[in-house]
Amino acid sequence: MNIGERLRSIRVEKGLSQGDIERRTGLVRCYISRLENGHTIPVVQTLEKLAGALEMPLYQFLYDGEKPPRDPILTGRKGNGGNEWGSFGKDARFLHKLQRYLARMSKEQRKVLISFAQKVTQRQKATAARG
């Protein structure tokens, strides 16, 4: 699979310019051009940014087959049309931002954050049960 060709074809198909991708990812336009022309190979974080800019999950961006890929059932639930939360638009940008912040945190800091989130959730459930 040629990542550059895939990027260009999806970008053109969606009616986006390299400048649009630049604004959505923060990557400079000359780097996007180098990717599309096969002069450089992106790292996984860059691929995630590109998939987010194209408003598609990473697995779909990397898929190279005749038929469109099936959406994975990430939560085990059906009924949302295959659009998992965090796959598109504002939610995808929020999720990406959250991933960046979590990656910068130490293991201990992540434990504290998870503990805090669990306590907030427990309080919300208790409040909802009373009300």
C-alpha positions in Angstrom: 0.0 0.0 0.0 1.2 3.5 -0.9 0.2 5.8 2.0 0.8 8.9 -0.1 -1.4 7.7 -2.9 -4.1 6.7 -0.4 -3.9 10.1 1.3 -4.2 12.0 -2.0 -7.1 9.9 -3.3 -9.1 10.3 -0.1 -8.3 14.0 0.2 -9.3 14.7 -3.4 -12.4 12.5 -3.0 -13.5 14.5 0.0 -12.8 17.8 -1.8 -10.0 18.9 0.5 -6.8 20.7 -0.3 -3.4 20.2 1.2 -4.0 23.5 3.0 -7.2 22.0 4.6 -5.2 19.0 5.8 -2.5 21.4 7.1 -5.0 23.3 9.1 -6.7 20.2 10.5 -3.4 18.4 11.5 -0.9 21.1 12.2 1.5 19.5 9.7 3.1 21.8 7.2 1.9 21.7 3.6 5.3 20.8 2.2 5.4 17.7 4.5 1.9 16.7 3.3 3.2 17.1 -0.3 6.3 14.9 0.5 3.9 12.3 1.9 1.7 12.3 -1.1 4.7 12.0 -3.5 6.2 9.1 -1.6 9.3 11.0 -0.4 8.7 10.3 3.3 7.0 7.7 5.5 4.9 8.9 8.3 5.0 7.6 11.9 1.8 6.2 13.6 1.0 9.5 15.3 1.1 11.3 11.9 -1.2 8.6 10.4 -3.6 9.2 13.3 -3.6 13.0 12.6 -4.2 12.4 8.9 -7.1 9.9 9.6 -8.6 12.5 12.0 -8.3 15.2 9.4 -10.0 13.0 6.8 -12.7 12.2 9.4 -12.2 8.5 9.3 -10.9 5.9 11.7 -7.2 4.9 11.2 -8.1 1.3 10.3 -10.2 2.6 7.4 -7.6 5.0 6.2 -5.0 2.1 6.1 -7.4 -0.4 4.5 -6.3 -1.4 1.0 -8.9 -3.7 -0.5 -11.5 -4.0 -3.2 -14.5 -3.8 -0.9 -14.9 -1.2 1.9 -13.8 -2.4 5.3 -16.4 -3.5 7.8 -16.6 -1.3 10.8 -15.3 -3.1 13.9 -17.7 -3.4 16.8 -15.5 -1.8 19.5 -18.0 -1.7 22.3 -19.9 -4.9 21.5 -23.1 -2.8 20.9 -25.0 -2.5 17.7 -27.4 0.0 16.4 -25.3 3.2 15.9 -24.6 2.5 12.3 -21.0 1.7 12.8 -20.1 5.3 13.8 -18.3 4.8 17.1 -17.9 7.7 19.4 -14.6 9.5 18.7 -14.4 8.4 15.0 -15.5 11.7 13.4 -15.6 15.4 13.8 -15.4 17.2 17.2 -15.4 13.9 19.1 -12.4 12.6 17.2 -10.5 15.8 17.8 -11.4 15.7 21.5 -10.3 12.1 21.7 -7.0 12.8 20.0 -6.4 15.7 22.3 -7.1 13.5 25.3 -4.7 10.8 24.0 -2.0 13.4 23.7 -2.5 14.6 27.3 -2.6 11.0 28.6 0.6 10.1 26.8 2.4 13.0 28.6 1.2 11.8 32.0 3.2 9.5 34.2 1.6 6.1 35.2 0.9 7.5 38.7 -0.8 10.6 37.3 -3.0 8.4 35.1 -4.0 6.3 38.2 -5.0 9.4 40.1 -7.0 10.6 37.1 -8.8 7.3 36.7 -9.5 7.2 40.4 -11.0 10.7 40.3 -13.1 9.8 37.2 -14.5 6.7 39.0 -15.4 8.7 42.1 -17.2 11.4 40.0 -19.1 8.6 38.1 -20.1 6.9 41.4 -21.4 10.2 42.8 -23.4 10.8 39.6 -25.0 7.4 39.7 -25.8 7.8 43.4 -27.4 11.2 42.7 -29.4 9.9 39.8 -30.7 6.9 41.9 -31.9 9.3 44.6 -33.5 11.8 42.2 
